[in-house]
Amino acid sequence: MASALDRTLDIVDYDLGFAEGWLALPLGETAGADGAGARLTAELGVEGPAAESLRSQLDELQRELQSIDDPGMTAVVWAPYPETGTIACSLTFRLAEIGRDDTAEVFAAEMEQDAGAADDGYQFAEVGVWQHDIPAGRMVGARQLILDGDAETGRVVDRVLYGVFVPGARQMVQLIFTAAGVGSFEDIAAETQEIVATLRVRTEEAR
């Protein structure tokens, strides 16, 4: 088996397994009355004020992610109780190019350095990092509680960032789960990790 430093493979395809309640949010479609948010809301059978709330949240998220302008990024949302008109969590995932020295250990150390850091109105109030093997490779997880704004009026963003290092691959799979609130999951690390563990990748020799 290729070592982490013998990067001779390209990830040419990958997918994840999702339970009921996770929905693809197409970033190539437009937002608005006839856009993806309206279509997903209709498919879920949501009506009335809840439908307007859900469509608005989907449209806002879609525009925010489209502004990143990353054609390789995929987005899904978790709406386990769509009748409430709310999204519980969003997930974006993409391939990220890595170099010879970009190992799981280096990535974990970089995540740990975020603890207490502040930038442009954000402060990493709490960061917890862990890593272990999953079928696709070495997984690094980092739960980040981020204060957006000041301590009195700001909001706390609860997210988990993962990097999966596939043996011999010149890319890692990066995943970011962002919860709507701190109470969206009973155990955000364990529940999101279950999804990451379903990751399947297909590699080919790099050209």
Contacts in CASP RR format, 6 or more apart in sequence:
PFRMAT RR
TARGET T0000
AUTHOR 0000-0000-0000
METHOD contacts of the structure
MODEL  1
MASALDRTLDIVDYDLGFAEGWLALPLGETAGADGAGARLTAELGVEGPA
AESLRSQLDELQRELQSIDDPGMTAVVWAPYPETGTIACSLTFRLAEIGR
DDTAEVFAAEMEQDAGAADDGYQFAEVGVWQHDIPAGRMVGARQLILDGD
AETGRVVDRVLYGVFVPGARQMVQLIFTAAGVGSFEDIAAETQEIVATLR
VRTEEAR
1 167 0 8 1.000
2 8 0 8 1.000
2 9 0 8 1.000
2 167 0 8 1.000
2 168 0 8 1.000
3 167 0 8 1.000
3 168 0 8 1.000
4 103 0 8 1.000
4 104 0 8 1.000
4 138 0 8 1.000
4 165 0 8 1.000
4 167 0 8 1.000
4 168 0 8 1.000
5 100 0 8 1.000
5 101 0 8 1.000
5 103 0 8 1.000
6 168 0 8 1.000
7 98 0 8 1.000
7 99 0 8 1.000
7 100 0 8 1.000
7 168 0 8 1.000
7 169 0 8 1.000
7 170 0 8 1.000
7 206 0 8 1.000
8 168 0 8 1.000
8 170 0 8 1.000
8 205 0 8 1.000
8 206 0 8 1.000
9 166 0 8 1.000
9 168 0 8 1.000
9 169 0 8 1.000
9 170 0 8 1.000
9 203 0 8 1.000
9 204 0 8 1.000
9 205 0 8 1.000
9 206 0 8 1.000
10 169 0 8 1.000
10 170 0 8 1.000
10 171 0 8 1.000
10 203 0 8 1.000
10 204 0 8 1.000
10 205 0 8 1.000
10 206 0 8 1.000
10 207 0 8 1.000
11 95 0 8 1.000
11 166 0 8 1.000
11 169 0 8 1.000
11 170 0 8 1.000
11 171 0 8 1.000
11 173 0 8 1.000
11 201 0 8 1.000
11 202 0 8 1.000
11 203 0 8 1.000
12 202 0 8 1.000
12 203 0 8 1.000
12 204 0 8 1.000
13 201 0 8 1.000
13 202 0 8 1.000
14 95 0 8 1.000
14 136 0 8 1.000
14 173 0 8 1.000
14 199 0 8 1.000
14 200 0 8 1.000
14 201 0 8 1.000
14 202 0 8 1.000
15 199 0 8 1.000
15 200 0 8 1.000
16 93 0 8 1.000
16 195 0 8 1.000
16 196 0 8 1.000
16 198 0 8 1.000
16 199 0 8 1.000
16 200 0 8 1.000
17 195 0 8 1.000
17 198 0 8 1.000
18 76 0 8 1.000
18 195 0 8 1.000
19 195 0 8 1.000
21 78 0 8 1.000
21 79 0 8 1.000
21 80 0 8 1.000
22 76 0 8 1.000
22 77 0 8 1.000
22 78 0 8 1.000
22 91 0 8 1.000
23 40 0 8 1.000
23 44 0 8 1.000
23 76 0 8 1.000
23 77 0 8 1.000
23 78 0 8 1.000
23 79 0 8 1.000
24 74 0 8 1.000
24 75 0 8 1.000
24 76 0 8 1.000
25 36 0 8 1.000
25 37 0 8 1.000
25 40 0 8 1.000
25 58 0 8 1.000
25 61 0 8 1.000
25 62 0 8 1.000
25 65 0 8 1.000
25 75 0 8 1.000
25 76 0 8 1.000
25 77 0 8 1.000
25 90 0 8 1.000
26 36 0 8 1.000
27 62 0 8 1.000
27 65 0 8 1.000
27 66 0 8 1.000
27 73 0 8 1.000
27 74 0 8 1.000
27 75 0 8 1.000
28 66 0 8 1.000
29 35 0 8 1.000
29 36 0 8 1.000
29 62 0 8 1.000
30 36 0 8 1.000
31 37 0 8 1.000
31 58 0 8 1.000
31 59 0 8 1.000
31 62 0 8 1.000
31 63 0 8 1.000
31 66 0 8 1.000
32 38 0 8 1.000
32 55 0 8 1.000
32 59 0 8 1.000
35 59 0 8 1.000
36 58 0 8 1.000
36 62 0 8 1.000
37 54 0 8 1.000
37 55 0 8 1.000
37 58 0 8 1.000
37 59 0 8 1.000
37 62 0 8 1.000
38 55 0 8 1.000
40 58 0 8 1.000
41 51 0 8 1.000
41 54 0 8 1.000
41 55 0 8 1.000
41 58 0 8 1.000
41 82 0 8 1.000
42 51 0 8 1.000
44 54 0 8 1.000
44 79 0 8 1.000
44 82 0 8 1.000
45 51 0 8 1.000
45 82 0 8 1.000
46 54 0 8 1.000
46 82 0 8 1.000
46 83 0 8 1.000
46 85 0 8 1.000
50 82 0 8 1.000
50 83 0 8 1.000
50 84 0 8 1.000
50 85 0 8 1.000
51 85 0 8 1.000
53 85 0 8 1.000
53 86 0 8 1.000
54 79 0 8 1.000
54 82 0 8 1.000
54 85 0 8 1.000
54 86 0 8 1.000
54 87 0 8 1.000
57 85 0 8 1.000
57 86 0 8 1.000
57 87 0 8 1.000
58 77 0 8 1.000
58 87 0 8 1.000
61 75 0 8 1.000
61 77 0 8 1.000
61 87 0 8 1.000
61 90 0 8 1.000
62 75 0 8 1.000
65 73 0 8 1.000
65 75 0 8 1.000
65 92 0 8 1.000
70 94 0 8 1.000
72 94 0 8 1.000
72 95 0 8 1.000
73 92 0 8 1.000
73 93 0 8 1.000
73 94 0 8 1.000
74 92 0 8 1.000
74 93 0 8 1.000
74 94 0 8 1.000
75 90 0 8 1.000
75 91 0 8 1.000
75 92 0 8 1.000
76 90 0 8 1.000
76 91 0 8 1.000
77 87 0 8 1.000
77 89 0 8 1.000
77 90 0 8 1.000
77 91 0 8 1.000
78 87 0 8 1.000
78 88 0 8 1.000
78 89 0 8 1.000
78 90 0 8 1.000
78 91 0 8 1.000
79 85 0 8 1.000
79 86 0 8 1.000
79 87 0 8 1.000
79 88 0 8 1.000
80 88 0 8 1.000
81 88 0 8 1.000
86 180 0 8 1.000
87 180 0 8 1.000
88 179 0 8 1.000
88 180 0 8 1.000
88 184 0 8 1.000
88 185 0 8 1.000
89 177 0 8 1.000
89 178 0 8 1.000
89 179 0 8 1.000
89 180 0 8 1.000
89 184 0 8 1.000
89 185 0 8 1.000
90 177 0 8 1.000
90 178 0 8 1.000
91 175 0 8 1.000
91 176 0 8 1.000
91 177 0 8 1.000
91 178 0 8 1.000
91 192 0 8 1.000
91 195 0 8 1.000
92 175 0 8 1.000
92 176 0 8 1.000
93 173 0 8 1.000
93 174 0 8 1.000
93 175 0 8 1.000
93 176 0 8 1.000
94 173 0 8 1.000
94 174 0 8 1.000
95 171 0 8 1.000
95 172 0 8 1.000
95 173 0 8 1.000
95 174 0 8 1.000
96 171 0 8 1.000
96 172 0 8 1.000
96 173 0 8 1.000
96 174 0 8 1.000
97 170 0 8 1.000
97 171 0 8 1.000
98 165 0 8 1.000
98 170 0 8 1.000
98 171 0 8 1.000
98 172 0 8 1.000
99 170 0 8 1.000
102 172 0 8 1.000
103 165 0 8 1.000
104 131 0 8 1.000
104 138 0 8 1.000
104 139 0 8 1.000
104 140 0 8 1.000
104 163 0 8 1.000
104 165 0 8 1.000
105 131 0 8 1.000
107 140 0 8 1.000
107 163 0 8 1.000
107 165 0 8 1.000
107 172 0 8 1.000
108 129 0 8 1.000
108 131 0 8 1.000
108 140 0 8 1.000
108 141 0 8 1.000
108 142 0 8 1.000
111 127 0 8 1.000
111 128 0 8 1.000
111 129 0 8 1.000
111 140 0 8 1.000
111 141 0 8 1.000
111 142 0 8 1.000
111 161 0 8 1.000
112 127 0 8 1.000
112 128 0 8 1.000
112 129 0 8 1.000
112 142 0 8 1.000
114 124 0 8 1.000
114 127 0 8 1.000
114 142 0 8 1.000
114 144 0 8 1.000
115 124 0 8 1.000
115 126 0 8 1.000
115 127 0 8 1.000
115 128 0 8 1.000
116 123 0 8 1.000
116 124 0 8 1.000
116 125 0 8 1.000
116 127 0 8 1.000
117 123 0 8 1.000
117 124 0 8 1.000
118 124 0 8 1.000
121 148 0 8 1.000
121 149 0 8 1.000
122 146 0 8 1.000
122 147 0 8 1.000
122 148 0 8 1.000
122 149 0 8 1.000
123 146 0 8 1.000
123 147 0 8 1.000
123 149 0 8 1.000
124 144 0 8 1.000
124 145 0 8 1.000
124 146 0 8 1.000
125 145 0 8 1.000
125 146 0 8 1.000
125 147 0 8 1.000
125 156 0 8 1.000
126 143 0 8 1.000
126 144 0 8 1.000
126 145 0 8 1.000
127 142 0 8 1.000
127 143 0 8 1.000
127 144 0 8 1.000
127 145 0 8 1.000
128 142 0 8 1.000
128 143 0 8 1.000
128 144 0 8 1.000
129 140 0 8 1.000
129 141 0 8 1.000
129 142 0 8 1.000
130 140 0 8 1.000
130 141 0 8 1.000
130 189 0 8 1.000
131 138 0 8 1.000
131 139 0 8 1.000
131 140 0 8 1.000
131 141 0 8 1.000
132 138 0 8 1.000
132 139 0 8 1.000
133 139 0 8 1.000
134 164 0 8 1.000
134 196 0 8 1.000
134 197 0 8 1.000
134 199 0 8 1.000
135 197 0 8 1.000
135 199 0 8 1.000
135 200 0 8 1.000
136 164 0 8 1.000
136 166 0 8 1.000
136 173 0 8 1.000
136 199 0 8 1.000
136 200 0 8 1.000
136 201 0 8 1.000
137 164 0 8 1.000
137 165 0 8 1.000
137 166 0 8 1.000
137 167 0 8 1.000
138 164 0 8 1.000
138 165 0 8 1.000
138 167 0 8 1.000
139 162 0 8 1.000
139 163 0 8 1.000
139 164 0 8 1.000
139 165 0 8 1.000
139 193 0 8 1.000
139 196 0 8 1.000
139 197 0 8 1.000
140 162 0 8 1.000
140 163 0 8 1.000
140 164 0 8 1.000
140 165 0 8 1.000
141 160 0 8 1.000
141 161 0 8 1.000
141 162 0 8 1.000
141 163 0 8 1.000
141 189 0 8 1.000
141 193 0 8 1.000
142 160 0 8 1.000
142 161 0 8 1.000
142 162 0 8 1.000
143 158 0 8 1.000
143 159 0 8 1.000
143 160 0 8 1.000
143 188 0 8 1.000
143 189 0 8 1.000
144 157 0 8 1.000
144 158 0 8 1.000
144 159 0 8 1.000
144 160 0 8 1.000
144 161 0 8 1.000
145 156 0 8 1.000
145 157 0 8 1.000
145 158 0 8 1.000
145 182 0 8 1.000
146 156 0 8 1.000
146 157 0 8 1.000
146 158 0 8 1.000
146 159 0 8 1.000
147 154 0 8 1.000
147 155 0 8 1.000
147 156 0 8 1.000
147 157 0 8 1.000
148 154 0 8 1.000
148 155 0 8 1.000
148 156 0 8 1.000
148 157 0 8 1.000
149 155 0 8 1.000
156 181 0 8 1.000
156 182 0 8 1.000
157 178 0 8 1.000
157 179 0 8 1.000
158 178 0 8 1.000
158 179 0 8 1.000
158 181 0 8 1.000
158 182 0 8 1.000
158 183 0 8 1.000
158 184 0 8 1.000
158 188 0 8 1.000
159 176 0 8 1.000
159 177 0 8 1.000
159 178 0 8 1.000
159 179 0 8 1.000
160 176 0 8 1.000
160 177 0 8 1.000
160 188 0 8 1.000
160 189 0 8 1.000
160 192 0 8 1.000
160 193 0 8 1.000
161 174 0 8 1.000
161 175 0 8 1.000
161 176 0 8 1.000
161 177 0 8 1.000
162 173 0 8 1.000
162 174 0 8 1.000
162 175 0 8 1.000
162 176 0 8 1.000
162 177 0 8 1.000
162 192 0 8 1.000
162 193 0 8 1.000
162 196 0 8 1.000
163 172 0 8 1.000
163 173 0 8 1.000
163 174 0 8 1.000
163 175 0 8 1.000
164 172 0 8 1.000
164 173 0 8 1.000
164 174 0 8 1.000
164 175 0 8 1.000
164 196 0 8 1.000
164 199 0 8 1.000
165 172 0 8 1.000
166 172 0 8 1.000
166 173 0 8 1.000
166 201 0 8 1.000
166 203 0 8 1.000
168 203 0 8 1.000
169 201 0 8 1.000
169 203 0 8 1.000
170 206 0 8 1.000
173 199 0 8 1.000
173 201 0 8 1.000
175 196 0 8 1.000
177 188 0 8 1.000
177 192 0 8 1.000
179 185 0 8 1.000
179 188 0 8 1.000
185 191 0 8 1.000
185 192 0 8 1.000
END
